[in-house]
């Protein structure tokens, strides 16, 4: 028996074989046990270094102005916004979220950013449609 008969043990999942031994797979790739190379995650998907299967690949977080859907990142609609990594859009001030997206608050009501409903102005006070704070409510002629 000689040194040529020695073989390196197969690499564990998340690593691949190089001339110098096992090397960890980088971000956005993975490998099974005994791999000689890493496989890239599908486009638009990410994984941490050392990932061991395609199941470790996940949709990349959305950038600001987009939100996550089953099909990937979707741009926020009119009068809505989202922060980076958000899973749902929020309405701008003066609007509220409905099943159909953001709708403007009616007269004599207001909402802050991210509202799911509008708040009525105090009794005897009025505001224009799309008002964004209680400060927009003023005493009016009823």
C-alpha positions, -999 to +999 in steps of 0.1 A: +000+000+000+013+035-008+003+071-003-015+069-037-040+045-022-052+070+004-083+090-005-098+120+012-131+113+030-161+126+010-172+161+020-204+166+040-234+184+026-228+221+022-192+215+012-174+204-020-141+187-028-111+207-040-075+196-045-068+210-010-098+192+007-134+202+015-144+238+009-177+253+021-202+264-006-206+301-008-238+321-004-266+314-029-255+279-036-257+244-020-243+209-023-252+174-011-228+151+006-198+139-015-202+168-040-174+179-063-190+213-068-218+235-055-251+242-073-264+277-077-298+286-063-324+294-090-324+330-101-340+354-076-334+330-047-307+332-020-292+309+006-266+312+033-230+298+029-228+261+036-264+253+025-270+216+019-300+214-004-323+233-029-347+236+000-323+260+016-328+285-013-355+311-005-369+340-024-346+370-021-361+398+001-378+425-018-363+460-020-382+491-008-413+498-029-419+461-035-436+434-014-434+396-014-461+375-031-461+337-039-447+346-073-419+368-060-416+406-055-445+428-067-443+466-070-464+485-046-495+501-062-505+537-063-506+555-029-489+526-012-453+518+000-432+492+017-399+490+034-371+466+022-379+430+030-416+437+034-443+410+028-471+434+023-476+470+011-489+498+034-510+527+024-498+563+023-513+588+048-548+598+038-555+563+024-565+530+040-560+494+030-589+474+014-591+441-003-586+460-036-557+481-025-554+515-010-584+538-011-586+574-002-603+585+031-635+603+025-644+638+036-644+645+074-620+616+081-582+610+080-556+583+084-519+581+091-495+560+070-502+522+071-538+526+082-564+498+077-593+523+083-600+560+084-607+579+116-636+603+117-630+639+126-643+650+160-680+660+160-686+694+144-653+693+125-647+687+088-618+678+065-613+672+028-609+638+013-575+623+017-566+641+049-536+626+068-540+638+104-564+651+130-548+685+124-566+685+090-599+685+108-613+720+113-645+735+126-668+739+097-703+749+088-727+719+093 
